[in-house]
Amino acid sequence: MDTWLVVLIILGVIAFGAITVIWGIKAHRLKVEAGAEELVGRTAEVKTALSPKGSVFLEGELWTAVSEAGNIEVGQEVIVSKVNGLILYVTKKV
């Protein structure tokens, strides 16, 4: 077998191993984002008027929401202040 071919295969395996280890280390350093507590502080768009209950669009999903500060019209942005089950409690974005 040609020695250059062996050298190229060995270099390819080493490069693959190095990239795999680097990506693995990066993946372990990422913050896990899962669960309702990750929604607090995010911005959503009102889809049905909150008076005080309605719905908002957040991260590609429609959620039931309750306004903590009066009525909020369709199209306005709100910030999630807390989550209780599948209901978001929101305040108007200033």
PDB file of N, CA, C and O in Angstrom:
ATOM      1  N   MET A   1       0.853  -1.176   0.000  1.00  0.00           N
ATOM      2  CA  MET A   1       0.000   0.000   0.000  1.00  0.00           C
ATOM      3  C   MET A   1       0.895   1.234   0.000  1.00  0.00           C
ATOM      4  O   MET A   1       1.968   1.243   0.604  1.00  0.00           O
ATOM      5  N   ASP A   2       0.442   2.253  -0.676  1.00  0.00           N
ATOM      6  CA  ASP A   2       1.203   3.492  -0.785  1.00  0.00           C
ATOM      7  C   ASP A   2       1.278   4.186   0.577  1.00  0.00           C
ATOM      8  O   ASP A   2       0.261   4.310   1.260  1.00  0.00           O
ATOM      9  N   THR A   3       2.445   4.630   0.971  1.00  0.00           N
ATOM     10  CA  THR A   3       2.627   5.273   2.289  1.00  0.00           C
ATOM     11  C   THR A   3       1.873   6.595   2.381  1.00  0.00           C
ATOM     12  O   THR A   3       1.412   6.964   3.462  1.00  0.00           O
ATOM     13  N   TRP A   4       1.738   7.315   1.267  1.00  0.00           N
ATOM     14  CA  TRP A   4       1.005   8.591   1.292  1.00  0.00           C
ATOM     15  C   TRP A   4      -0.476   8.370   1.590  1.00  0.00           C
ATOM     16  O   TRP A   4      -1.110   9.174   2.273  1.00  0.00           O
ATOM     17  N   LEU A   5      -1.011   7.279   1.074  1.00  0.00           N
ATOM     18  CA  LEU A   5      -2.408   6.954   1.341  1.00  0.00           C
ATOM     19  C   LEU A   5      -2.609   6.648   2.819  1.00  0.00           C
ATOM     20  O   LEU A   5      -3.600   7.079   3.410  1.00  0.00           O
ATOM     21  N   VAL A   6      -1.700   5.926   3.411  1.00  0.00           N
ATOM     22  CA  VAL A   6      -1.773   5.603   4.834  1.00  0.00           C
ATOM     23  C   VAL A   6      -1.676   6.882   5.665  1.00  0.00           C
ATOM     24  O   VAL A   6      -2.434   7.071   6.616  1.00  0.00           O
ATOM     25  N   VAL A   7      -0.745   7.750   5.302  1.00  0.00           N
ATOM     26  CA  VAL A   7      -0.580   9.026   6.016  1.00  0.00           C
ATOM     27  C   VAL A   7      -1.848   9.863   5.912  1.00  0.00           C
ATOM     28  O   VAL A   7      -2.282  10.434   6.912  1.00  0.00           O
ATOM     29  N   LEU A   8      -2.453   9.952   4.737  1.00  0.00           N
ATOM     30  CA  LEU A   8      -3.689  10.722   4.554  1.00  0.00           C
ATOM     31  C   LEU A   8      -4.839  10.144   5.372  1.00  0.00           C
ATOM     32  O   LEU A   8      -5.618  10.895   5.957  1.00  0.00           O
ATOM     33  N   ILE A   9      -4.952   8.849   5.417  1.00  0.00           N
ATOM     34  CA  ILE A   9      -6.020   8.211   6.211  1.00  0.00           C
ATOM     35  C   ILE A   9      -5.807   8.491   7.696  1.00  0.00           C
ATOM     36  O   ILE A   9      -6.759   8.810   8.408  1.00  0.00           O
ATOM     37  N   ILE A  10      -4.583   8.377   8.162  1.00  0.00           N
ATOM     38  CA  ILE A  10      -4.286   8.652   9.567  1.00  0.00           C
ATOM     39  C   ILE A  10      -4.581  10.108   9.900  1.00  0.00           C
ATOM     40  O   ILE A  10      -5.175  10.387  10.941  1.00  0.00           O
ATOM     41  N   LEU A  11      -4.183  11.037   9.046  1.00  0.00           N
ATOM     42  CA  LEU A  11      -4.471  12.463   9.270  1.00  0.00           C
ATOM     43  C   LEU A  11      -5.976  12.724   9.274  1.00  0.00           C
ATOM     44  O   LEU A  11      -6.462  13.531  10.067  1.00  0.00           O
ATOM     45  N   GLY A  12      -6.704  12.057   8.409  1.00  0.00           N
ATOM     46  CA  GLY A  12      -8.163  12.205   8.373  1.00  0.00           C
ATOM     47  C   GLY A  12      -8.815  11.720   9.655  1.00  0.00           C
ATOM     48  O   GLY A  12      -9.722  12.367  10.179  1.00  0.00           O
ATOM     49  N   VAL A  13      -8.356  10.583  10.160  1.00  0.00           N
ATOM     50  CA  VAL A  13      -8.900  10.037  11.408  1.00  0.00           C
ATOM     51  C   VAL A  13      -8.571  10.963  12.577  1.00  0.00           C
ATOM     52  O   VAL A  13      -9.423  11.192  13.435  1.00  0.00           O
ATOM     53  N   ILE A  14      -7.365  11.491  12.624  1.00  0.00           N
ATOM     54  CA  ILE A  14      -6.970  12.426  13.691  1.00  0.00           C
ATOM     55  C   ILE A  14      -7.814  13.695  13.619  1.00  0.00           C
ATOM     56  O   ILE A  14      -8.283  14.180  14.649  1.00  0.00           O
ATOM     57  N   ALA A  15      -8.016  14.242  12.414  1.00  0.00           N
ATOM     58  CA  ALA A  15      -8.825  15.458  12.256  1.00  0.00           C
ATOM     59  C   ALA A  15     -10.269  15.202  12.685  1.00  0.00           C
ATOM     60  O   ALA A  15     -10.867  16.034  13.368  1.00  0.00           O
ATOM     61  N   PHE A  16     -10.830  14.066  12.293  1.00  0.00           N
ATOM     62  CA  PHE A  16     -12.188  13.718  12.696  1.00  0.00           C
ATOM     63  C   PHE A  16     -12.298  13.610  14.214  1.00  0.00           C
ATOM     64  O   PHE A  16     -13.247  14.121  14.808  1.00  0.00           O
ATOM     65  N   GLY A  17     -11.342  12.954  14.832  1.00  0.00           N
ATOM     66  CA  GLY A  17     -11.337  12.817  16.290  1.00  0.00           C
ATOM     67  C   GLY A  17     -11.233  14.160  16.991  1.00  0.00           C
ATOM     68  O   GLY A  17     -11.928  14.400  17.979  1.00  0.00           O
ATOM     69  N   ALA A  18     -10.370  15.042  16.489  1.00  0.00           N
ATOM     70  CA  ALA A  18     -10.204  16.365  17.100  1.00  0.00           C
ATOM     71  C   ALA A  18     -11.488  17.180  16.994  1.00  0.00           C
ATOM     72  O   ALA A  18     -11.903  17.813  17.965  1.00  0.00           O
ATOM     73  N   ILE A  19     -12.116  17.168  15.829  1.00  0.00           N
ATOM     74  CA  ILE A  19     -13.367  17.915  15.644  1.00  0.00           C
ATOM     75  C   ILE A  19     -14.461  17.359  16.546  1.00  0.00           C
ATOM     76  O   ILE A  19     -15.229  18.124  17.131  1.00  0.00           O
ATOM     77  N   THR A  20     -14.539  16.047  16.664  1.00  0.00           N
ATOM     78  CA  THR A  20     -15.544  15.418  17.526  1.00  0.00           C
ATOM     79  C   THR A  20     -15.350  15.820  18.983  1.00  0.00           C
ATOM     80  O   THR A  20     -16.321  16.130  19.673  1.00  0.00           O
ATOM     81  N   VAL A  21     -14.122  15.819  19.450  1.00  0.00           N
ATOM     82  CA  VAL A  21     -13.842  16.206  20.840  1.00  0.00           C
ATOM     83  C   VAL A  21     -14.173  17.680  21.061  1.00  0.00           C
ATOM     84  O   VAL A  21     -14.770  18.025  22.081  1.00  0.00           O
ATOM     85  N   ILE A  22     -13.804  18.546  20.139  1.00  0.00           N
ATOM     86  CA  ILE A  22     -14.081  19.985  20.282  1.00  0.00           C
ATOM     87  C   ILE A  22     -15.586  20.233  20.322  1.00  0.00           C
ATOM     88  O   ILE A  22     -16.060  20.974  21.184  1.00  0.00           O
ATOM     89  N   TRP A  23     -16.341  19.634  19.418  1.00  0.00           N
ATOM     90  CA  TRP A  23     -17.805  19.808  19.415  1.00  0.00           C
ATOM     91  C   TRP A  23     -18.435  19.234  20.677  1.00  0.00           C
ATOM     92  O   TRP A  23     -19.395  19.800  21.200  1.00  0.00           O
ATOM     93  N   GLY A  24     -17.911  18.130  21.168  1.00  0.00           N
ATOM     94  CA  GLY A  24     -18.423  17.541  22.402  1.00  0.00           C
ATOM     95  C   GLY A  24     -18.219  18.456  23.593  1.00  0.00           C
ATOM     96  O   GLY A  24     -19.112  18.606  24.426  1.00  0.00           O
ATOM     97  N   ILE A  25     -17.052  19.065  23.677  1.00  0.00           N
ATOM     98  CA  ILE A  25     -16.780  20.006  24.776  1.00  0.00           C
ATOM     99  C   ILE A  25     -17.713  21.208  24.691  1.00  0.00           C
ATOM    100  O   ILE A  25     -18.252  21.642  25.709  1.00  0.00           O
ATOM    101  N   LYS A  26     -17.913  21.753  23.488  1.00  0.00           N
ATOM    102  CA  LYS A  26     -18.824  22.897  23.311  1.00  0.00           C
ATOM    103  C   LYS A  26     -20.252  22.534  23.705  1.00  0.00           C
ATOM    104  O   LYS A  26     -20.948  23.339  24.324  1.00  0.00           O
ATOM    105  N   ALA A  27     -20.687  21.342  23.357  1.00  0.00           N
ATOM    106  CA  ALA A  27     -22.052  20.913  23.670  1.00  0.00           C
ATOM    107  C   ALA A  27     -22.252  20.804  25.177  1.00  0.00           C
ATOM    108  O   ALA A  27     -23.332  21.118  25.676  1.00  0.00           O
ATOM    109  N   HIS A  28     -21.249  20.371  25.899  1.00  0.00           N
ATOM    110  CA  HIS A  28     -21.371  20.239  27.356  1.00  0.00           C
ATOM    111  C   HIS A  28     -21.366  21.584  28.066  1.00  0.00           C
ATOM    112  O   HIS A  28     -21.859  21.687  29.190  1.00  0.00           O
ATOM    113  N   ARG A  29     -20.825  22.606  27.441  1.00  0.00           N
ATOM    114  CA  ARG A  29     -20.779  23.939  28.054  1.00  0.00           C
ATOM    115  C   ARG A  29     -22.059  24.741  27.829  1.00  0.00           C
ATOM    116  O   ARG A  29     -22.279  25.746  28.504  1.00  0.00           O
ATOM    117  N   LEU A  30     -22.905  24.316  26.893  1.00  0.00           N
ATOM    118  CA  LEU A  30     -24.139  25.041  26.605  1.00  0.00           C
ATOM    119  C   LEU A  30     -25.112  24.938  27.772  1.00  0.00           C
ATOM    120  O   LEU A  30     -25.201  23.908  28.440  1.00  0.00           O
ATOM    121  N   LYS A  31     -25.840  26.031  28.001  1.00  0.00           N
ATOM    122  CA  LYS A  31     -26.859  26.046  29.037  1.00  0.00           C
ATOM    123  C   LYS A  31     -28.081  25.273  28.540  1.00  0.00           C
ATOM    124  O   LYS A  31     -28.515  25.450  27.402  1.00  0.00           O
ATOM    125  N   VAL A  32     -28.620  24.437  29.383  1.00  0.00           N
ATOM    126  CA  VAL A  32     -29.804  23.671  29.031  1.00  0.00           C
ATOM    127  C   VAL A  32     -31.013  24.594  29.139  1.00  0.00           C
ATOM    128  O   VAL A  32     -31.232  25.228  30.171  1.00  0.00           O
ATOM    129  N   GLU A  33     -31.785  24.662  28.075  1.00  0.00           N
ATOM    130  CA  GLU A  33     -32.989  25.485  28.071  1.00  0.00           C
ATOM    131  C   GLU A  33     -34.189  24.579  27.884  1.00  0.00           C
ATOM    132  O   GLU A  33     -34.493  24.137  26.776  1.00  0.00           O
ATOM    133  N   ALA A  34     -34.861  24.314  28.985  1.00  0.00           N
ATOM    134  CA  ALA A  34     -36.051  23.473  28.933  1.00  0.00           C
ATOM    135  C   ALA A  34     -36.933  23.810  30.113  1.00  0.00           C
ATOM    136  O   ALA A  34     -36.445  24.158  31.188  1.00  0.00           O
ATOM    137  N   GLY A  35     -38.217  23.706  29.911  1.00  0.00           N
ATOM    138  CA  GLY A  35     -39.141  23.946  31.002  1.00  0.00           C
ATOM    139  C   GLY A  35     -39.731  25.337  30.976  1.00  0.00           C
ATOM    140  O   GLY A  35     -39.259  26.234  30.278  1.00  0.00           O
ATOM    141  N   ALA A  36     -40.772  25.482  31.756  1.00  0.00           N
ATOM    142  CA  ALA A  36     -41.529  26.735  31.782  1.00  0.00           C
ATOM    143  C   ALA A  36     -40.719  27.908  32.312  1.00  0.00           C
ATOM    144  O   ALA A  36     -40.931  29.043  31.885  1.00  0.00           O
ATOM    145  N   GLU A  37     -39.798  27.658  33.232  1.00  0.00           N
ATOM    146  CA  GLU A  37     -39.036  28.760  33.818  1.00  0.00           C
ATOM    147  C   GLU A  37     -38.181  29.493  32.783  1.00  0.00           C
ATOM    148  O   GLU A  37     -37.793  30.640  33.007  1.00  0.00           O
ATOM    149  N   GLU A  38     -37.886  28.853  31.669  1.00  0.00           N
ATOM    150  CA  GLU A  38     -37.113  29.501  30.610  1.00  0.00           C
ATOM    151  C   GLU A  38     -37.931  30.520  29.832  1.00  0.00           C
ATOM    152  O   GLU A  38     -37.358  31.321  29.093  1.00  0.00           O
ATOM    153  N   LEU A  39     -39.255  30.514  29.975  1.00  0.00           N
ATOM    154  CA  LEU A  39     -40.107  31.460  29.259  1.00  0.00           C
ATOM    155  C   LEU A  39     -40.171  32.819  29.947  1.00  0.00           C
ATOM    156  O   LEU A  39     -40.474  33.825  29.305  1.00  0.00           O
ATOM    157  N   VAL A  40     -39.887  32.855  31.247  1.00  0.00           N
ATOM    158  CA  VAL A  40     -39.964  34.111  32.000  1.00  0.00           C
ATOM    159  C   VAL A  40     -38.934  35.093  31.438  1.00  0.00           C
ATOM    160  O   VAL A  40     -37.761  34.761  31.264  1.00  0.00           O
ATOM    161  N   GLY A  41     -39.409  36.314  31.161  1.00  0.00           N
ATOM    162  CA  GLY A  41     -38.544  37.346  30.602  1.00  0.00           C
ATOM    163  C   GLY A  41     -38.569  37.424  29.094  1.00  0.00           C
ATOM    164  O   GLY A  41     -38.029  38.374  28.527  1.00  0.00           O
ATOM    165  N   ARG A  42     -39.173  36.466  28.427  1.00  0.00           N
ATOM    166  CA  ARG A  42     -39.242  36.468  26.961  1.00  0.00           C
ATOM    167  C   ARG A  42     -40.368  37.379  26.479  1.00  0.00           C
ATOM    168  O   ARG A  42     -41.319  37.657  27.210  1.00  0.00           O
ATOM    169  N   THR A  43     -40.242  37.831  25.251  1.00  0.00           N
ATOM    170  CA  THR A  43     -41.235  38.723  24.653  1.00  0.00           C
ATOM    171  C   THR A  43     -42.176  37.913  23.766  1.00  0.00           C
ATOM    172  O   THR A  43     -41.745  37.049  23.002  1.00  0.00           O
ATOM    173  N   ALA A  44     -43.480  38.213  23.884  1.00  0.00           N
ATOM    174  CA  ALA A  44     -44.501  37.532  23.085  1.00  0.00           C
ATOM    175  C   ALA A  44     -45.380  38.582  22.410  1.00  0.00           C
ATOM    176  O   ALA A  44     -45.389  39.745  22.815  1.00  0.00           O
ATOM    177  N   GLU A  45     -46.113  38.172  21.387  1.00  0.00           N
ATOM    178  CA  GLU A  45     -47.044  39.062  20.678  1.00  0.00           C
ATOM    179  C   GLU A  45     -48.475  38.648  20.997  1.00  0.00           C
ATOM    180  O   GLU A  45     -48.811  37.464  20.951  1.00  0.00           O
ATOM    181  N   VAL A  46     -49.301  39.611  21.317  1.00  0.00           N
ATOM    182  CA  VAL A  46     -50.701  39.345  21.655  1.00  0.00           C
ATOM    183  C   VAL A  46     -51.458  38.989  20.376  1.00  0.00           C
ATOM    184  O   VAL A  46     -51.414  39.732  19.395  1.00  0.00           O
ATOM    185  N   LYS A  47     -52.156  37.843  20.393  1.00  0.00           N
ATOM    186  CA  LYS A  47     -52.938  37.391  19.236  1.00  0.00           C
ATOM    187  C   LYS A  47     -54.434  37.615  19.443  1.00  0.00           C
ATOM    188  O   LYS A  47     -55.132  37.965  18.492  1.00  0.00           O
ATOM    189  N   THR A  48     -54.945  37.422  20.659  1.00  0.00           N
ATOM    190  CA  THR A  48     -56.317  37.808  20.987  1.00  0.00           C
ATOM    191  C   THR A  48     -56.229  38.705  22.211  1.00  0.00           C
ATOM    192  O   THR A  48     -55.467  38.439  23.140  1.00  0.00           O
ATOM    193  N   ALA A  49     -57.019  39.767  22.198  1.00  0.00           N
ATOM    194  CA  ALA A  49     -56.927  40.798  23.233  1.00  0.00           C
ATOM    195  C   ALA A  49     -56.938  40.199  24.639  1.00  0.00           C
ATOM    196  O   ALA A  49     -57.721  39.301  24.946  1.00  0.00           O
ATOM    197  N   LEU A  50     -56.059  40.715  25.472  1.00  0.00           N
ATOM    198  CA  LEU A  50     -55.977  40.270  26.862  1.00  0.00           C
ATOM    199  C   LEU A  50     -56.842  41.198  27.701  1.00  0.00           C
ATOM    200  O   LEU A  50     -56.491  42.356  27.929  1.00  0.00           O
ATOM    201  N   SER A  51     -57.988  40.672  28.161  1.00  0.00           N
ATOM    202  CA  SER A  51     -58.884  41.507  28.955  1.00  0.00           C
ATOM    203  C   SER A  51     -59.523  40.736  30.105  1.00  0.00           C
ATOM    204  O   SER A  51     -60.745  40.596  30.066  1.00  0.00           O
ATOM    205  N   PRO A  52     -58.886  40.257  31.051  1.00  0.00           N
ATOM    206  CA  PRO A  52     -57.425  40.108  31.141  1.00  0.00           C
ATOM    207  C   PRO A  52     -56.907  38.823  30.521  1.00  0.00           C
ATOM    208  O   PRO A  52     -55.692  38.643  30.438  1.00  0.00           O
ATOM    209  N   LYS A  53     -57.798  37.901  30.071  1.00  0.00           N
ATOM    210  CA  LYS A  53     -57.338  36.623  29.530  1.00  0.00           C
ATOM    211  C   LYS A  53     -57.452  36.617  28.013  1.00  0.00           C
ATOM    212  O   LYS A  53     -58.414  37.135  27.446  1.00  0.00           O
ATOM    213  N   GLY A  54     -56.458  36.027  27.369  1.00  0.00           N
ATOM    214  CA  GLY A  54     -56.458  35.924  25.916  1.00  0.00           C
ATOM    215  C   GLY A  54     -55.357  34.974  25.483  1.00  0.00           C
ATOM    216  O   GLY A  54     -55.036  34.023  26.196  1.00  0.00           O
ATOM    217  N   SER A  55     -54.775  35.230  24.307  1.00  0.00           N
ATOM    218  CA  SER A  55     -53.696  34.362  23.854  1.00  0.00           C
ATOM    219  C   SER A  55     -52.550  35.182  23.286  1.00  0.00           C
ATOM    220  O   SER A  55     -52.740  36.284  22.771  1.00  0.00           O
ATOM    221  N   VAL A  56     -51.354  34.613  23.393  1.00  0.00           N
ATOM    222  CA  VAL A  56     -50.148  35.258  22.876  1.00  0.00           C
ATOM    223  C   VAL A  56     -49.370  34.242  22.057  1.00  0.00           C
ATOM    224  O   VAL A  56     -49.518  33.033  22.233  1.00  0.00           O
ATOM    225  N   PHE A  57     -48.546  34.752  21.165  1.00  0.00           N
ATOM    226  CA  PHE A  57     -47.698  33.929  20.307  1.00  0.00           C
ATOM    227  C   PHE A  57     -46.268  34.059  20.799  1.00  0.00           C
ATOM    228  O   PHE A  57     -45.697  35.150  20.795  1.00  0.00           O
ATOM    229  N   LEU A  58     -45.685  32.929  21.228  1.00  0.00           N
ATOM    230  CA  LEU A  58     -44.342  32.951  21.794  1.00  0.00           C
ATOM    231  C   LEU A  58     -43.551  31.775  21.252  1.00  0.00           C
ATOM    232  O   LEU A  58     -43.935  30.619  21.430  1.00  0.00           O
ATOM    233  N   GLU A  59     -42.440  32.080  20.589  1.00  0.00           N
ATOM    234  CA  GLU A  59     -41.532  31.064  20.063  1.00  0.00           C
ATOM    235  C   GLU A  59     -42.239  30.005  19.230  1.00  0.00           C
ATOM    236  O   GLU A  59     -42.009  28.807  19.400  1.00  0.00           O
ATOM    237  N   GLY A  60     -43.096  30.457  18.332  1.00  0.00           N
ATOM    238  CA  GLY A  60     -43.765  29.547  17.413  1.00  0.00           C
ATOM    239  C   GLY A  60     -44.971  28.821  17.973  1.00  0.00           C
ATOM    240  O   GLY A  60     -45.521  27.940  17.313  1.00  0.00           O
ATOM    241  N   GLU A  61     -45.394  29.177  19.187  1.00  0.00           N
ATOM    242  CA  GLU A  61     -46.531  28.507  19.804  1.00  0.00           C
ATOM    243  C   GLU A  61     -47.545  29.516  20.318  1.00  0.00           C
ATOM    244  O   GLU A  61     -47.187  30.627  20.709  1.00  0.00           O
ATOM    245  N   LEU A  62     -48.806  29.122  20.313  1.00  0.00           N
ATOM    246  CA  LEU A  62     -49.886  29.943  20.851  1.00  0.00           C
ATOM    247  C   LEU A  62     -50.133  29.533  22.299  1.00  0.00           C
ATOM    248  O   LEU A  62     -50.363  28.358  22.581  1.00  0.00           O
ATOM    249  N   TRP A  63     -50.085  30.499  23.217  1.00  0.00           N
ATOM    250  CA  TRP A  63     -50.237  30.249  24.647  1.00  0.00           C
ATOM    251  C   TRP A  63     -51.430  31.014  25.195  1.00  0.00           C
ATOM    252  O   TRP A  63     -51.758  32.096  24.706  1.00  0.00           O
ATOM    253  N   THR A  64     -52.076  30.458  26.204  1.00  0.00           N
ATOM    254  CA  THR A  64     -53.090  31.188  26.952  1.00  0.00           C
ATOM    255  C   THR A  64     -52.341  32.123  27.895  1.00  0.00           C
ATOM    256  O   THR A  64     -51.387  31.722  28.561  1.00  0.00           O
ATOM    257  N   ALA A  65     -52.789  33.374  27.940  1.00  0.00           N
ATOM    258  CA  ALA A  65     -52.095  34.359  28.757  1.00  0.00           C
ATOM    259  C   ALA A  65     -53.086  35.196  29.550  1.00  0.00           C
ATOM    260  O   ALA A  65     -54.235  35.381  29.149  1.00  0.00           O
ATOM    261  N   VAL A  66     -52.613  35.697  30.684  1.00  0.00           N
ATOM    262  CA  VAL A  66     -53.398  36.583  31.542  1.00  0.00           C
ATOM    263  C   VAL A  66     -52.590  37.849  31.747  1.00  0.00           C
ATOM    264  O   VAL A  66     -51.418  37.796  32.122  1.00  0.00           O
ATOM    265  N   SER A  67     -53.226  38.994  31.498  1.00  0.00           N
ATOM    266  CA  SER A  67     -52.568  40.278  31.703  1.00  0.00           C
ATOM    267  C   SER A  67     -52.593  40.636  33.183  1.00  0.00           C
ATOM    268  O   SER A  67     -53.630  40.538  33.838  1.00  0.00           O
ATOM    269  N   GLU A  68     -51.453  41.046  33.699  1.00  0.00           N
ATOM    270  CA  GLU A  68     -51.360  41.441  35.098  1.00  0.00           C
ATOM    271  C   GLU A  68     -51.598  42.940  35.290  1.00  0.00           C
ATOM    272  O   GLU A  68     -51.621  43.431  36.419  1.00  0.00           O
ATOM    273  N   ALA A  69     -51.775  43.662  34.183  1.00  0.00           N
ATOM    274  CA  ALA A  69     -51.942  45.120  34.289  1.00  0.00           C
ATOM    275  C   ALA A  69     -52.939  45.622  33.246  1.00  0.00           C
ATOM    276  O   ALA A  69     -52.548  46.299  32.295  1.00  0.00           O
ATOM    277  N   GLY A  70     -54.193  45.304  33.409  1.00  0.00           N
ATOM    278  CA  GLY A  70     -55.235  45.830  32.529  1.00  0.00           C
ATOM    279  C   GLY A  70     -55.298  45.150  31.179  1.00  0.00           C
ATOM    280  O   GLY A  70     -54.687  44.107  30.951  1.00  0.00           O
ATOM    281  N   ASN A  71     -56.058  45.775  30.288  1.00  0.00           N
ATOM    282  CA  ASN A  71     -56.277  45.225  28.952  1.00  0.00           C
ATOM    283  C   ASN A  71     -55.097  45.520  28.038  1.00  0.00           C
ATOM    284  O   ASN A  71     -54.467  46.574  28.128  1.00  0.00           O
ATOM    285  N   ILE A  72     -54.810  44.557  27.149  1.00  0.00           N
ATOM    286  CA  ILE A  72     -53.745  44.728  26.159  1.00  0.00           C
ATOM    287  C   ILE A  72     -54.319  44.334  24.807  1.00  0.00           C
ATOM    288  O   ILE A  72     -54.921  43.270  24.660  1.00  0.00           O
ATOM    289  N   GLU A  73     -54.125  45.204  23.822  1.00  0.00           N
ATOM    290  CA  GLU A  73     -54.708  45.010  22.493  1.00  0.00           C
ATOM    291  C   GLU A  73     -53.889  44.050  21.632  1.00  0.00           C
ATOM    292  O   GLU A  73     -52.716  43.786  21.895  1.00  0.00           O
ATOM    293  N   VAL A  74     -54.558  43.534  20.585  1.00  0.00           N
ATOM    294  CA  VAL A  74     -53.933  42.620  19.624  1.00  0.00           C
ATOM    295  C   VAL A  74     -52.751  43.322  18.946  1.00  0.00           C
ATOM    296  O   VAL A  74     -52.829  44.501  18.601  1.00  0.00           O
ATOM    297  N   GLY A  75     -51.666  42.580  18.763  1.00  0.00           N
ATOM    298  CA  GLY A  75     -50.497  43.101  18.063  1.00  0.00           C
ATOM    299  C   GLY A  75     -49.441  43.710  18.969  1.00  0.00           C
ATOM    300  O   GLY A  75     -48.300  43.897  18.546  1.00  0.00           O
ATOM    301  N   GLN A  76     -49.801  44.024  20.212  1.00  0.00           N
ATOM    302  CA  GLN A  76     -48.826  44.606  21.123  1.00  0.00           C
ATOM    303  C   GLN A  76     -47.906  43.531  21.673  1.00  0.00           C
ATOM    304  O   GLN A  76     -48.248  42.348  21.700  1.00  0.00           O
ATOM    305  N   GLU A  77     -46.733  43.963  22.111  1.00  0.00           N
ATOM    306  CA  GLU A  77     -45.778  43.022  22.688  1.00  0.00           C
ATOM    307  C   GLU A  77     -45.898  43.013  24.202  1.00  0.00           C
ATOM    308  O   GLU A  77     -46.141  44.044  24.829  1.00  0.00           O
ATOM    309  N   VAL A  78     -45.723  41.832  24.773  1.00  0.00           N
ATOM    310  CA  VAL A  78     -45.790  41.660  26.224  1.00  0.00           C
ATOM    311  C   VAL A  78     -44.574  40.872  26.677  1.00  0.00           C
ATOM    312  O   VAL A  78     -43.916  40.204  25.879  1.00  0.00           O
ATOM    313  N   ILE A  79     -44.287  40.957  27.962  1.00  0.00           N
ATOM    314  CA  ILE A  79     -43.180  40.215  28.549  1.00  0.00           C
ATOM    315  C   ILE A  79     -43.752  39.229  29.561  1.00  0.00           C
ATOM    316  O   ILE A  79     -44.599  39.588  30.380  1.00  0.00           O
ATOM    317  N   VAL A  80     -43.291  38.006  29.500  1.00  0.00           N
ATOM    318  CA  VAL A  80     -43.763  36.964  30.416  1.00  0.00           C
ATOM    319  C   VAL A  80     -43.150  37.219  31.797  1.00  0.00           C
ATOM    320  O   VAL A  80     -41.930  37.291  31.942  1.00  0.00           O
ATOM    321  N   SER A  81     -44.013  37.355  32.803  1.00  0.00           N
ATOM    322  CA  SER A  81     -43.524  37.611  34.160  1.00  0.00           C
ATOM    323  C   SER A  81     -43.525  36.356  35.022  1.00  0.00           C
ATOM    324  O   SER A  81     -42.700  36.226  35.926  1.00  0.00           O
ATOM    325  N   LYS A  82     -44.448  35.426  34.751  1.00  0.00           N
ATOM    326  CA  LYS A  82     -44.441  34.138  35.455  1.00  0.00           C
ATOM    327  C   LYS A  82     -45.249  33.130  34.666  1.00  0.00           C
ATOM    328  O   LYS A  82     -46.018  33.486  33.772  1.00  0.00           O
ATOM    329  N   VAL A  83     -45.063  31.864  35.012  1.00  0.00           N
ATOM    330  CA  VAL A  83     -45.749  30.772  34.335  1.00  0.00           C
ATOM    331  C   VAL A  83     -46.390  29.896  35.398  1.00  0.00           C
ATOM    332  O   VAL A  83     -45.754  29.531  36.386  1.00  0.00           O
ATOM    333  N   ASN A  84     -47.668  29.561  35.181  1.00  0.00           N
ATOM    334  CA  ASN A  84     -48.381  28.670  36.086  1.00  0.00           C
ATOM    335  C   ASN A  84     -49.037  27.593  35.238  1.00  0.00           C
ATOM    336  O   ASN A  84     -50.078  27.827  34.624  1.00  0.00           O
ATOM    337  N   GLY A  85     -48.431  26.418  35.202  1.00  0.00           N
ATOM    338  CA  GLY A  85     -48.936  25.361  34.330  1.00  0.00           C
ATOM    339  C   GLY A  85     -48.741  25.750  32.882  1.00  0.00           C
ATOM    340  O   GLY A  85     -47.615  25.972  32.435  1.00  0.00           O
ATOM    341  N   LEU A  86     -49.847  25.831  32.144  1.00  0.00           N
ATOM    342  CA  LEU A  86     -49.780  26.238  30.734  1.00  0.00           C
ATOM    343  C   LEU A  86     -50.297  27.655  30.518  1.00  0.00           C
ATOM    344  O   LEU A  86     -50.615  28.032  29.390  1.00  0.00           O
ATOM    345  N   ILE A  87     -50.384  28.430  31.569  1.00  0.00           N
ATOM    346  CA  ILE A  87     -50.850  29.808  31.484  1.00  0.00           C
ATOM    347  C   ILE A  87     -49.691  30.750  31.764  1.00  0.00           C
ATOM    348  O   ILE A  87     -48.982  30.614  32.761  1.00  0.00           O
ATOM    349  N   LEU A  88     -49.511  31.724  30.845  1.00  0.00           N
ATOM    350  CA  LEU A  88     -48.469  32.724  31.007  1.00  0.00           C
ATOM    351  C   LEU A  88     -49.083  33.988  31.620  1.00  0.00           C
ATOM    352  O   LEU A  88     -50.159  34.417  31.203  1.00  0.00           O
ATOM    353  N   TYR A  89     -48.428  34.561  32.572  1.00  0.00           N
ATOM    354  CA  TYR A  89     -48.818  35.845  33.136  1.00  0.00           C
ATOM    355  C   TYR A  89     -47.894  36.883  32.549  1.00  0.00           C
ATOM    356  O   TYR A  89     -46.672  36.762  32.637  1.00  0.00           O
ATOM    357  N   VAL A  90     -48.482  37.911  31.944  1.00  0.00           N
ATOM    358  CA  VAL A  90     -47.688  38.856  31.153  1.00  0.00           C
ATOM    359  C   VAL A  90     -47.950  40.300  31.581  1.00  0.00           C
ATOM    360  O   VAL A  90     -48.977  40.623  32.180  1.00  0.00           O
ATOM    361  N   THR A  91     -46.984  41.149  31.250  1.00  0.00           N
ATOM    362  CA  THR A  91     -47.124  42.587  31.429  1.00  0.00           C
ATOM    363  C   THR A  91     -46.801  43.261  30.107  1.00  0.00           C
ATOM    364  O   THR A  91     -46.054  42.717  29.294  1.00  0.00           O
ATOM    365  N   LYS A  92     -47.353  44.427  29.893  1.00  0.00           N
ATOM    366  CA  LYS A  92     -47.156  45.165  28.659  1.00  0.00           C
ATOM    367  C   LYS A  92     -45.703  45.609  28.539  1.00  0.00           C
ATOM    368  O   LYS A  92     -45.116  46.107  29.500  1.00  0.00           O
ATOM    369  N   LYS A  93     -45.131  45.427  27.357  1.00  0.00           N
ATOM    370  CA  LYS A  93     -43.758  45.855  27.104  1.00  0.00           C
ATOM    371  C   LYS A  93     -43.742  47.367  26.923  1.00  0.00           C
ATOM    372  O   LYS A  93     -44.552  47.925  26.182  1.00  0.00           O
ATOM    373  N   VAL A  94     -42.824  48.008  27.598  1.00  0.00           N
ATOM    374  CA  VAL A  94     -42.758  49.479  27.553  1.00  0.00           C
ATOM    375  C   VAL A  94     -41.933  49.943  26.394  1.00  0.00           C
ATOM    376  O   VAL A  94     -41.766  51.147  26.197  1.00  0.00           O
TER     377      VAL A  94
END
